[in-house]
Amino acid sequence: MKEFMIEATIPTEWTKNFIGKIPEQKEMLEDLVDEGKLEFYSLALDRSKLWMLIKAEDEQEVEEILAEFPIYDEMEFEIINLMFARSSSKVMASFSLN
């Protein structure tokens, strides 16, 4: 698996249609995190940019993932193939009480 940084440009003027798609978009991002395809996502304070780190076999797979986004048609995406990505965040393993 390769890692790709995605810089998404968010429209400056939000339509009702765009706003209506945001809950579905957030849910999709969380699903991708749960599946291990999305390492992180981060939104600029002014809501102009969204950054994501996606794990995929190639750029075509990244494009296929992005094309499924409910807000895909209203944003511009730049895909950057990374040499590596490192994070200091520590993830705690989940466990079951059963």
N, C-alpha and C positions, 0 to 999 in steps of 0.2 A: 504494500500500500504506500502511496505517495501522499504528501501533504500539500494542500493548496490554500493560499490565503485569498479570500474573496473580499474585494472592496465594492460595496454596493452603494450607489448614489440614490438617495431617496428624493422624490419630488418635493419641491419647495412649497407647492400648494396642494393640500390634500383634498381630494374629492370625497363625497359621501361614499362612493363606491370603494375607494382606497381604504378609508377608515373602516368600512364594513368588513374588509378582508383581513384586518389586523389580528383579530382573535384566532382565526384559522391559521394564519401565518405563524403566530407564536406557538400554537399547538404543534404544527409541523416541525418547527425548530426543536422543540422539546422531544418529539419523537425521534428526530435524527440524532440528538444527543444520546437518548436511551439506546439507540441502535449502534452507537459508537462511530457513526459517520461524521458527526459534527463535534469537534473538540471544544469549541467555544464560539460564542457570538457576543458582540459588544456594539452598543448603540452610542453614537456621539451625543453629547448633551444637547446640542441644537437640533438633533434628529435629522441631520443632513446625510450621515453616512452610517452604514452598518458593516462591521467587519466580522468575518467568519473564517474558521479554520476547518476545512473539510478534508477527510481522508477518502481517497478514491484510487482506483487503478490508473486512471489517466484523465486528461482534461475533458474528454468526451463524457465520461461518467459524471464529472462535476457539472457539466452543462445540462445533462439529463436531470440531475438532482435539482438544479436551479430552475429548470423549466417547469418543474412540478409546483413551484412556489405560487400560492394564490396571487401574490403581488408582482409576479415576474414581469408582466407586460408594462408595469408602471415604473420600473427601476432600470438602471444601467449597472452592469456588472463588469468588473475587471478581475480576471483570474490570474493568479501569480503562482507558478510552480515553485515550491520552496525546497531548498537544500535540506533544511531541518527546522524544527520548531521546538523550543524548550520552554517549560513553564515551571514556576516554583510552587504552584498550587498543589496541595496534597488532597487526594481523594480518599475518603474513608470507605472501606468496603461495606456493602450492605449485608445485613444478616437477618435471619429469620428467628423469631422467638419460638417457633414450633419445634 
